[in-house]
Amino acid sequence: MSAKGHFISFEGIDGSGKSTQARMLADDLRAAGHEVILTREPGGSAGAEEIRALVLQGDPDRWSAETELLLFTAARRDHLERVINPALAEGRIVICDRFADSTRMYQGLSRGDLRGKVDALHDLMIGREPDLTILIDMDPGQGLSRAKGRQGHEERFEDFGTDLQTKMRAGFLALAEEFAPRYRIIDGAASMNSVAEQVRNTVQAYLNP
């Protein structure tokens, strides 16, 4: 699809602050007069949110990695059809908290070598990447401490511990090299406002090359 809008994704390990930064960016862009859709994955549409609840709540071992991959792909397809593509076609900026890169990491790397299947399903059923991906890079121990401190019900992946977070950080940095044209890396260890300023400057440079 040839979209008129702009598709920006945020990636990073759990607790990196990406969700907060996505919200702050959306507020900044709206204040500047842009039409913005702020969404998330898994989720973002009614059907995808139902799948989110299935995957992120309960026993961490309730689903195999292959089953998770199918569930996340189904959620992403619905999200794409009902929210992302229509908004882009209307010329809006879509900011998404996680997209396919998270599936490449969590299902493609964390519990076996499923990257080939992840990419095959993505090519078959999704077929698009973000225009710009902002990676909030964070020390795994600090990120896990933040994530567990939220005391929410969605701790599906936090429950796998620091080893997974360390592997995920390395994996995201590898993705930033693999997809270098669309990736920008931001240091998540800085203060929230400092990170927000870096994100804002990065997005402005993308929107106004």
Steps between C-alpha positions, in 0.01 A plus 500: 500500500625848420420691818473877521558509873797407716536180700725527806565209734664487843699194603704397801516255787235501770540797732696709249246782513389468139129514582545826691711645220245397238229686693719808545585506129134470407419797724782707351399427143133575570601830657692577179183445296547144376223242496633212707382150580669348808464125513676189631580136437389247572168678487385822344170367365214326678589153376873550556439615858317174568801309373727718715316387812537137396874528451623738768306375801535172683771234517809599297513147357136476396580548129773355284712746303335382178152560639601846622631581154168409339304697760716810464483485122120475513487797736734702279300428187178622663678807638645579158168463320284690747729770639845547348435489125183714511676767707801507268274524197344810659843660537529460877807417705469158662712445812506136605638367828667183359448347158646206306852546637376394842368177351835448328655521847256339741378214281786488251785500748397452860366145495669337205615596156171594335620811317450339160139416581443848645623664181309260274171569680574872501560503125186296437253674731639846591732617225606836638755651738491830686645803327696587814582282801623654824688258724513606864814320615514405868712294739314166543514499879370855526229431244379185676489681834284772347274248328443291811442816702186571298328209680259447212329186380687484169833352605513224242856570389635680806453168683772342287757712686821694437658244267222551248522877533874488433446286192223733383716809535772344287238389252348846464843653446561238229170592336608865506796397285294273275239769433734796542321739258187514717655458847609771744645406841424714806673458839221406740721547808469878473223692677147468362503857369844461346389185321186679382710783357721253314191325363341829397814615318533164327142505376522862387811415297309212340191709423703796370803351321 
